[in-house]
Amino acid sequence: MSSPDEDLTVSHHYASWADAFVGLRGTRAMHAGYYTGAGDTATIAEAADRLVRLAGRQLGLGPCHHLLDIGCGTGQPAVLLAEETGCRVTGVDASRDMLGLGRCQATGSAAADRISFHHSDATKLPFPDRSFDRALMIEVVSHLPDTAENGKRAAFAEAARCLRPDGLLALVDMIDPSAAAAEGRSWMDDVPSVHLSTRQRLLELLETAGLEVRDVTDVSPHTRHSGRRSQEVFGDHRQELAATLGSGTVERMARLVGQVAEAYEDLGYLMVIVRVR
């Protein structure tokens, strides 16, 4: 079971690394990218936005919709979807620092009047029942345990509570190909509170929360290139990073980037669309 201290550690971790990585990646989005193949020359920023656009299309987003972006991070997906689909977006995240970056980004957006951010845990959303038409969770539940009051089940139940009848949720996240495969591996040891589920377990938890699975798309052939691409970019800028951040920090960054690259080669990655019954 995760604790409040662990939740704060996760928030601090991503807030402290976000600025260091944004210069390398060319985007404040910290999630995977969508590539057509190993030869795809898209930048990290372009590929990350592709994944968001795919989720937006799966949700059928348009000007009539109010989207809840759960675990919105620095707000890149929220701003992108608000600008390109005309929808209204409310983002929530556990990190105040990252929300601050999101607000700054939204302020300069053409959709600034349709974007708002709130500090909240994914398992305790501060909204009335049936407040939203659509919801999005990108790489959120992989940081929540399966069996805990403040885990995946609670996050899915909260999303379902906040969605109107027939509302849709897009879940975009990493999964473990098999429970046995994870044993003894050191994937992302430097990232706190990683709790990967198998595909079957994730779908079971969604159903238990009263959400009807409408579509499951395995996008891992397209996201697996994300880690290596980030590793290549990191390698190209390693010396200048060391001059700015110090060799010790860069060594820790190199370890993390390498572990993420290794993980993406083997982990599954799903886009699941579910409907409120």
Disulfide bonds with the S-S distance in Angstrom:
none
